[in-house]
Amino acid sequence: MTEEHQNELTAKVPLEATTASGAKILPLPGLIAIALYMLVLAAVVSFGVVGGHYPPLLLLLAPLFVTASFGLLRMFRWAWALTLSAVFLLMTYNLWIFFEQQQAPGAVQGLLNLVFFFYLVRAQVRSRLR
């Protein structure tokens, strides 16, 4: 296959999110903060499993958190859905910890996840995803 023919077969997909006019779309500051939060969660889970504080099964969540984080920075809709489900499940779990076991950190993290959930479901955030 010649180089000229090979160039004809490659798809030209832009790496950055752009509008129809070609202007680059930057992620919202809230999405950047939530993506960093997902990376911190992945690190906490990984170190918790290595340190013996969490069961090894939770190590399956760390790659999902990292994937959601980088996908959210690229503004993919599937990453938004993955992040939204992770934030909702973490919110539910942490608020359950607070109400059942009366542990204050559960309330703090549960409310933080609730704020992230409400931010992610805003129409302005969803409209910027691709």
KEVEX-350034 format. One record per residue: residue in three letters; x, y, z of N, C-alpha, C, O, CB in turn. Coordinates in steps of 0.001 Angstrom, whole numbers, plus 500000, padded with zeros to 6 digits. Each point is the difference from the previous one (the first is absolute). Glycine has a CB too. Layout:
% residues N
[ALA; [X; Y; Z]; [X; Y; Z]; [X; Y; Z]; [X; Y; Z]; [X; Y; Z]]
...
//
This chain:
% residues 130
[MET; [500851; 498826; 500000]; [499149; 501174; 500000]; [500899; 501240; 500000]; [500903; 500105; 500830]; [497229; 498651; 500399]]
[THR; [501636; 502157; 497876]; [500828; 501191; 499913]; [499618; 500995; 501087]; [498911; 499939; 500569]; [501342; 499710; 496964]]
[GLU; [500673; 501273; 502742]; [499763; 500986; 501050]; [498837; 500918; 499626]; [499222; 500406; 500863]; [503211; 499503; 499767]]
[GLU; [497452; 500412; 498089]; [498909; 500861; 499553]; [498654; 499324; 500221]; [499052; 500632; 500467]; [502466; 500408; 497833]]
[HIS; [498398; 497677; 501367]; [498761; 499253; 500186]; [499677; 499837; 501491]; [498833; 500049; 500389]; [501592; 498737; 497443]]
[GLN; [500591; 501023; 502992]; [499787; 499834; 501439]; [499462; 501288; 500618]; [499150; 499936; 500888]; [502697; 498359; 499189]]
[ASN; [498612; 502849; 499490]; [499507; 501273; 500519]; [498542; 500220; 499657]; [499294; 500680; 500745]; [502993; 500243; 499062]]
[GLU; [497246; 498531; 499102]; [498608; 500142; 499618]; [499077; 499218; 500928]; [498841; 500376; 500174]; [501888; 499953; 497469]]
[LEU; [499761; 498602; 502946]; [499163; 499150; 500829]; [499919; 500452; 501457]; [499125; 499533; 500730]; [501463; 498617; 497756]]
[THR; [500284; 502730; 501951]; [499987; 500404; 501401]; [498904; 501021; 500246]; [499735; 500867; 499167]; [502723; 498683; 500999]]
[ALA; [496923; 500331; 500976]; [498938; 500934; 500378]; [500624; 501214; 500650]; [501001; 499892; 500709]; [497347; 498228; 499595]]
[LYS; [501076; 503005; 499460]; [500488; 501235; 500593]; [499032; 500406; 501102]; [498987; 500655; 499754]; [502129; 500068; 498072]]
[VAL; [499220; 498874; 503389]; [499170; 500293; 501170]; [500743; 501007; 500860]; [501143; 499748; 500381]; [497780; 497944; 499571]]
[PRO; [500460; 503446; 500366]; [500696; 500984; 500825]; [500174; 499488; 501428]; [499126; 499322; 500540]; [499935; 502521; 498036]]
[LEU; [502077; 498489; 502025]; [500263; 499563; 501365]; [499286; 500868; 501019]; [499632; 499518; 501071]; [502567; 499620; 498183]]
[GLU; [497599; 502135; 500431]; [499329; 500898; 500925]; [498524; 500117; 499630]; [499616; 499842; 498841]; [502533; 501428; 501526]]
[ALA; [497037; 499009; 500647]; [498584; 500244; 499746]; [499869; 501360; 499331]; [500568; 500988; 500466]; [498724; 497588; 501523]]
[THR; [499957; 501468; 496916]; [499818; 501250; 499275]; [498527; 500210; 499694]; [499208; 499058; 499974]; [503091; 500737; 499035]]
[THR; [497354; 501466; 500760]; [498644; 500329; 499585]; [499879; 499768; 498504]; [500974; 499619; 499351]; [498786; 502079; 502512]]
[ALA; [499051; 498528; 497579]; [499790; 499819; 498565]; [500849; 500977; 499191]; [500390; 499693; 498873]; [497281; 499507; 501589]]
[SER; [502618; 501968; 500099]; [500809; 500988; 499288]; [501495; 499740; 500149]; [500806; 500694; 499379]; [497373; 500959; 500970]]
[GLY; [502206; 497368; 500457]; [501405; 499651; 500169]; [500651; 500596; 501230]; [501186; 499768; 500235]; [498917; 500058; 497345]]
[ALA; [499155; 500940; 503216]; [500575; 500583; 501215]; [500183; 498911; 501057]; [499156; 499117; 500150]; [499759; 503115; 499339]]
[LYS; [502198; 497846; 501241]; [500308; 499000; 501010]; [499118; 500208; 501234]; [499831; 501128; 500464]; [502545; 498726; 498685]]
[ILE; [497064; 499057; 501377]; [499178; 500047; 501207]; [500869; 499582; 501174]; [500574; 498911; 499996]; [497293; 500587; 498706]]
[LEU; [502229; 501352; 502286]; [500762; 499680; 501205]; [499062; 499420; 501051]; [498836; 500396; 500068]; [502832; 501442; 499429]]
[PRO; [498814; 497231; 501326]; [499155; 499455; 501056]; [499657; 501078; 501027]; [500793; 500904; 500262]; [500244; 496832; 499394]]
[LEU; [497792; 502149; 500906]; [499589; 500909; 501057]; [500870; 499776; 501231]; [500474; 498885; 500216]; [497163; 501144; 498896]]
[PRO; [502587; 501011; 501706]; [500832; 499828; 501203]; [499449; 498939; 500956]; [500767; 499298; 500660]; [499907; 503089; 499120]]
[GLY; [498018; 497499; 500290]; [499404; 498978; 500856]; [500319; 498594; 499520]; [500225; 499097; 500807]; [497959; 502496; 499739]]
[LEU; [501835; 498222; 498136]; [500345; 498683; 499456]; [501452; 499653; 500293]; [500328; 498841; 500253]; [497966; 501464; 497942]]
[ILE; [502572; 500697; 501771]; [501411; 499757; 500328]; [500133; 499599; 501458]; [500755; 499084; 500325]; [499972; 502570; 497925]]
[ALA; [498542; 499025; 502637]; [500054; 499669; 501430]; [499463; 498594; 500254]; [500568; 499254; 500798]; [499166; 503179; 499770]]
[ILE; [499190; 497207; 498768]; [499429; 498665; 500193]; [500943; 498937; 499430]; [500130; 498919; 500576]; [497530; 502044; 499324]]
[ALA; [502991; 499329; 498987]; [500962; 499048; 499434]; [501172; 499792; 500954]; [500462; 498872; 500173]; [498876; 501829; 497502]]
[LEU; [501143; 500364; 502938]; [501074; 499855; 500994]; [499523; 499221; 501219]; [500752; 499210; 500570]; [500244; 502948; 498644]]
[TYR; [497769; 498061; 501181]; [499417; 499253; 501118]; [499961; 498508; 499682]; [500273; 499169; 500866]; [498346; 502839; 499770]]
[MET; [501041; 497656; 498119]; [499967; 498584; 499612]; [501398; 499387; 500025]; [500157; 498832; 500355]; [497831; 501624; 498221]]
[LEU; [503025; 500321; 501051]; [501381; 499498; 500091]; [500411; 499782; 501450]; [500675; 499020; 500317]; [499889; 502177; 497555]]
[VAL; [499028; 499720; 503015]; [500302; 499843; 501425]; [499302; 498764; 500546]; [500586; 499258; 500789]; [499684; 503234; 499461]]
[LEU; [498494; 497277; 499344]; [499285; 498795; 500444]; [500715; 498734; 499543]; [500100; 499033; 500756]; [497745; 502237; 499171]]
[ALA; [502651; 498735; 498837]; [500736; 498833; 499496]; [501254; 499754; 500832]; [500327; 498855; 500313]; [498797; 501587; 497371]]
[ALA; [501574; 500630; 502672]; [501210; 499856; 500814]; [499665; 499510; 501402]; [500698; 499137; 500532]; [500390; 502683; 498145]]
[VAL; [497864; 498709; 501924]; [499595; 499587; 501350]; [499615; 498522; 500011]; [500386; 499256; 500902]; [498817; 503087; 499593]]
[VAL; [500038; 497241; 498503]; [499597; 498584; 499933]; [501227; 499112; 499801]; [500125; 498959; 500644]; [497628; 501700; 498403]]
[SER; [503147; 499752; 500066]; [501189; 499181; 499727]; [500883; 499858; 501240]; [500418; 498897; 500351]; [499511; 501857; 497260]]
[PHE; [500348; 500373; 503045]; [500836; 499935; 501200]; [499276; 499298; 501150]; [500636; 499344; 500826]; [500508; 502767; 498453]]
[GLY; [497531; 498024; 500777]; [499237; 499315; 501039]; [500036; 498491; 499844]; [500069; 499268; 500987]; [498466; 502715; 499159]]
[VAL; [501418; 497552; 498615]; [500076; 498552; 499752]; [501399; 499494; 500311]; [500158; 498951; 500626]; [498066; 501223; 497594]]
[VAL; [502797; 500568; 501346]; [501383; 499581; 500262]; [500285; 499997; 501499]; [500705; 499122; 500497]; [500009; 501808; 497275]]
[GLY; [498741; 500046; 502946]; [500213; 500082; 501444]; [499132; 499055; 500805]; [500172; 499890; 501214]; [500453; 502442; 498441]]
[GLY; [498455; 496991; 499703]; [499152; 499041; 500700]; [498773; 500616; 500657]; [499324; 499326; 500777]; [502705; 499356; 499599]]
[HIS; [497664; 502574; 499336]; [498835; 500653; 500602]; [498710; 499688; 499246]; [498914; 500028; 500579]; [502589; 501788; 500223]]
[TYR; [498620; 497888; 497903]; [498842; 499699; 499168]; [500153; 498599; 499429]; [501119; 499511; 499848]; [498567; 502934; 499586]]
[PRO; [499203; 496908; 500250]; [500097; 498673; 499379]; [500567; 500104; 498576]; [499784; 501003; 499319]; [498259; 498207; 502077]]
[PRO; [502672; 499771; 498162]; [500627; 500036; 498660]; [499001; 500175; 498862]; [500379; 500470; 498927]; [501403; 498086; 501981]]
[LEU; [496969; 501085; 499293]; [498990; 500141; 498947]; [499801; 501463; 499605]; [499630; 500289; 498862]; [499239; 497647; 501994]]
[LEU; [501373; 502978; 500070]; [499844; 501420; 499691]; [501052; 500497; 499018]; [499851; 501077; 499422]; [499163; 499242; 502831]]
[LEU; [502036; 498914; 497557]; [501032; 500385; 499044]; [499460; 500023; 498567]; [500600; 500617; 499120]; [501128; 498404; 502409]]
[LEU; [497153; 500314; 498240]; [499369; 500046; 498680]; [499435; 501389; 499692]; [499819; 500351; 498834]; [499633; 497214; 501388]]
[LEU; [500270; 503219; 500810]; [499423; 501330; 499793]; [501038; 501035; 499592]; [499662; 500962; 499309]; [498602; 498462; 502354]]
[ALA; [502969; 500408; 498738]; [501038; 501008; 499730]; [500180; 500273; 498503]; [500052; 501167; 499613]; [501097; 498109; 502481]]
[PRO; [498949; 499710; 497054]; [500125; 500315; 498562]; [498759; 500696; 499440]; [500103; 500817; 499085]; [501400; 497209; 500684]]
[LEU; [497340; 501651; 500775]; [498785; 500682; 499544]; [500026; 501476; 500381]; [499582; 500851; 499216]; [499144; 497000; 500993]]
[PHE; [501763; 502456; 500990]; [500107; 501395; 500425]; [500991; 500756; 499122]; [499741; 501139; 499612]; [499694; 498190; 502740]]
[VAL; [501690; 500051; 497334]; [501009; 500651; 499157]; [499445; 500205; 498585]; [500181; 501066; 499412]; [501685; 497884; 501958]]
[THR; [497469; 500047; 498093]; [499409; 500104; 498671]; [498954; 501105; 499958]; [499962; 500793; 499060]; [500460; 496767; 500566]]
[ALA; [498733; 502489; 501391]; [498977; 501048; 500060]; [500643; 501379; 500096]; [499513; 500955; 499394]; [498905; 497436; 501707]]
[SER; [502654; 501717; 499642]; [500667; 501282; 500168]; [500551; 500526; 498680]; [499732; 501140; 499621]; [500835; 498211; 502716]]
[PHE; [500204; 499817; 496964]; [500587; 500462; 498747]; [498951; 500178; 498912]; [500128; 500891; 499160]; [501984; 497958; 501460]]
[GLY; [496857; 500322; 499383]; [498921; 500178; 499034]; [499206; 501268; 500257]; [499542; 500651; 499061]; [500328; 496887; 500708]]
[LEU; [499965; 502813; 501492]; [499288; 501225; 500346]; [500794; 501221; 499571]; [499422; 500994; 499557]; [499501; 497840; 502374]]
[LEU; [502391; 501101; 498195]; [500831; 501112; 499520]; [499917; 500145; 498482]; [500123; 501107; 499474]; [501421; 498542; 502468]]
[ARG; [498250; 499254; 497362]; [499834; 500041; 498540]; [498555; 500299; 499614]; [499680; 500135; 498819]; [502207; 498235; 500941]]
[MET; [497239; 501733; 501250]; [498594; 500378; 499851]; [499181; 498972; 499217]; [499178; 500360; 499157]; [501548; 502008; 500941]]
[PHE; [499506; 496358; 500189]; [499223; 498930; 499387]; [498737; 499742; 500815]; [500020; 500046; 501230]; [502085; 498924; 497837]]
[ARG; [496808; 500759; 500235]; [498727; 499749; 500675]; [500040; 498704; 500813]; [499399; 499933; 501073]; [499425; 501303; 497092]]
[TRP; [501873; 497732; 501342]; [500085; 498746; 500759]; [500758; 500205; 501302]; [499684; 499359; 501002]; [500240; 499341; 496859]]
[ALA; [501070; 502182; 502145]; [500743; 500283; 501232]; [499128; 500770; 500976]; [500096; 499810; 501212]; [502062; 500214; 497506]]
[TRP; [496988; 500846; 500751]; [499050; 500720; 500853]; [499074; 498995; 500685]; [499755; 500106; 501202]; [500344; 501933; 497282]]
[ALA; [499390; 496995; 500769]; [499096; 499001; 500572]; [500720; 499139; 501039]; [499432; 499686; 501046]; [499262; 500286; 496805]]
[LEU; [502537; 499650; 501868]; [500786; 499202; 500942]; [500281; 500786; 501273]; [499893; 499465; 501103]; [501144; 499298; 496981]]
[THR; [499320; 502502; 501762]; [500262; 500847; 501162]; [498729; 500244; 500787]; [500015; 499962; 501231]; [501869; 501125; 497551]]
[LEU; [497022; 499162; 500529]; [498729; 500243; 500668]; [499575; 498790; 500832]; [499539; 500153; 501132]; [499804; 501398; 497008]]
[SER; [500810; 497256; 501303]; [499626; 498804; 500755]; [500936; 499776; 501181]; [499549; 499595; 501071]; [499522; 499402; 496836]]
[ALA; [502221; 501259; 501918]; [500945; 499835; 501111]; [499704; 500987; 501118]; [500011; 499633; 501175]; [501730; 499559; 497219]]
[VAL; [497996; 502052; 501248]; [499714; 501028; 501006]; [498695; 499676; 500729]; [499917; 500160; 501217]; [501305; 501568; 497395]]
[PHE; [497759; 497817; 500653]; [498727; 499665; 500634]; [500146; 498817; 500954]; [499474; 500034; 501113]; [499327; 500837; 496871]]
[LEU; [501908; 498086; 501591]; [500172; 498838; 500868]; [500849; 500327; 501232]; [499713; 499526; 501098]; [500077; 499003; 496890]]
[LEU; [501252; 502280; 501827]; [500814; 500417; 501147]; [499204; 500879; 500955]; [500150; 499887; 501216]; [501893; 499980; 497355]]
[MET; [497112; 501007; 500889]; [499146; 500836; 500837]; [499059; 499127; 500840]; [499855; 500207; 501204]; [500275; 501653; 497086]]
[THR; [499248; 497183; 501066]; [499072; 499116; 500703]; [500715; 499202; 501084]; [499504; 499885; 501121]; [499100; 499963; 496810]]
[TYR; [502558; 499603; 501736]; [500761; 499209; 500962]; [500452; 500848; 501187]; [499874; 499573; 501148]; [500884; 498944; 496985]]
[ASN; [499765; 502674; 501603]; [500499; 500842; 501085]; [498877; 500526; 500889]; [500169; 500101; 501215]; [501740; 500535; 497328]]
[LEU; [496965; 499694; 500870]; [498877; 500442; 500838]; [499439; 498832; 500816]; [499520; 500198; 501116]; [499927; 501592; 497194]]
[TRP; [500612; 496997; 501139]; [499594; 498833; 500780]; [500944; 499812; 501193]; [499554; 499706; 501109]; [499485; 499210; 496810]]
[ILE; [502262; 501253; 501849]; [500973; 499903; 501097]; [499681; 501024; 501079]; [500069; 499695; 501190]; [501691; 499487; 497208]]
[PHE; [497893; 502023; 501192]; [499704; 501043; 500979]; [498748; 499664; 500803]; [500011; 500113; 501226]; [501070; 501573; 497273]]
[PHE; [497843; 497904; 500835]; [498747; 499762; 500702]; [500003; 498703; 500812]; [499387; 499949; 501066]; [499479; 501319; 497135]]
[GLU; [501801; 497698; 501325]; [499998; 498715; 500705]; [501085; 499904; 501066]; [499770; 499440; 501072]; [499317; 499531; 496874]]
[GLN; [502090; 501573; 501767]; [501123; 499839; 500918]; [500412; 501305; 500674]; [500960; 500024; 500769]; [499804; 498094; 497822]]
[GLN; [498523; 502958; 501127]; [500244; 501318; 500596]; [501476; 500422; 499888]; [500607; 500429; 500981]; [497491; 499141; 500602]]
[GLN; [502456; 500303; 497227]; [501369; 500428; 499755]; [499964; 501289; 499183]; [499500; 500021; 498875]; [501353; 497579; 501207]]
[ALA; [499680; 503470; 500494]; [499943; 501321; 499372]; [500696; 500066; 498641]; [499493; 500682; 499110]; [500424; 500266; 503166]]
[PRO; [501224; 498376; 497515]; [500612; 500071; 498657]; [499075; 499503; 498894]; [500100; 500451; 498859]; [502108; 499236; 502222]]
[GLY; [496904; 499399; 499245]; [499036; 499526; 499011]; [499067; 501107; 499553]; [499638; 500073; 498826]; [500490; 497666; 502180]]
[ALA; [499480; 503124; 499920]; [499124; 501121; 499646]; [500726; 501003; 499128]; [499441; 500509; 499028]; [499306; 499176; 503101]]
[VAL; [502506; 500602; 498219]; [500764; 500991; 499228]; [500206; 499511; 498572]; [499736; 500733; 499048]; [501424; 500040; 503049]]
[GLN; [499305; 498010; 497753]; [500237; 499484; 498660]; [498684; 499768; 499255]; [499936; 500193; 498785]; [502184; 498741; 502028]]
[GLY; [496846; 500661; 499895]; [498696; 499820; 499362]; [499446; 501312; 499468]; [499448; 500036; 498900]; [500121; 498039; 502614]]
[LEU; [500570; 503002; 499248]; [499525; 501303; 499531]; [500860; 500531; 498851]; [499484; 500637; 499082]; [499650; 499838; 503221]]
[LEU; [502162; 499265; 497746]; [500868; 500394; 498891]; [499593; 499282; 498716]; [499937; 500615; 498935]; [501941; 499803; 502685]]
[ASN; [497851; 498301; 498478]; [499544; 499239; 498832]; [498638; 500477; 499524]; [499724; 499977; 498801]; [501580; 498055; 502000]]
[LEU; [497834; 502404; 500123]; [498700; 500537; 499622]; [500164; 501297; 499200]; [499297; 500214; 499012]; [499677; 498736; 503040]]
[VAL; [501945; 501906; 498372]; [500279; 501240; 499267]; [500521; 499669; 498601]; [499577; 500613; 499020]; [500931; 500597; 503150]]
[PHE; [500401; 497832; 497733]; [500520; 499599; 498688]; [498887; 499423; 499125]; [499959; 500255; 498797]; [502287; 499289; 502241]]
[PHE; [496861; 499689; 499560]; [498882; 499428; 499255]; [499116; 501104; 499429]; [499649; 499974; 498820]; [500408; 497989; 502651]]
[PHE; [499583; 503012; 499375]; [499156; 501099; 499525]; [500700; 500823; 498926]; [499342; 500508; 499092]; [499561; 499570; 503147]]
[TYR; [502403; 500064; 497843]; [500742; 500725; 498969]; [499976; 499235; 498682]; [499799; 500597; 498943]; [501675; 500409; 502821]]
[LEU; [498726; 497691; 498288]; [500073; 499204; 498784]; [498674; 499903; 499259]; [499998; 499844; 498779]; [501810; 498883; 502292]]
[VAL; [497067; 501362; 499630]; [498703; 499858; 499330]; [499483; 501318; 499435]; [498925; 500024; 499401]; [500574; 498091; 502127]]
[ARG; [501235; 502978; 498645]; [499586; 501282; 499429]; [499981; 499917; 498480]; [500839; 499335; 499392]; [500117; 501881; 502591]]
[ALA; [498081; 499466; 497414]; [499868; 499996; 498539]; [501209; 500651; 499334]; [500384; 499597; 498901]; [497121; 500479; 501342]]
[GLN; [503100; 500916; 500395]; [501158; 500670; 499409]; [501193; 499056; 499910]; [500801; 500099; 499071]; [498379; 502086; 501835]]
[VAL; [500940; 496905; 500048]; [501111; 499039; 499978]; [499724; 498943; 498930]; [500886; 499665; 499214]; [499585; 500723; 503261]]
[ARG; [498324; 499097; 497497]; [499670; 498943; 499045]; [500088; 500488; 498561]; [500361; 499234; 499106]; [498159; 499738; 502609]]
[SER; [501156; 502289; 498054]; [500000; 500506; 498622]; [501414; 500154; 499429]; [500159; 500073; 498782]; [497709; 501113; 501732]]
[ARG; [503140; 498862; 500323]; [501370; 500182; 499526]; [500700; 498685; 499715]; [501106; 499994; 499459]; [498987; 502102; 501834]]
[LEU; [499285; 496791; 499060]; [500626; 498693; 499798]; [499803; 499542; 498561]; [499075; 500427; 499309]; [500542; 498987; 503111]]
[ARG; [501287; 499700; 497148]; [499863; 499461; 498640]; [499905; 498507; 500038]; [499879; 499362; 498954]; [501386; 502554; 500125]]
//
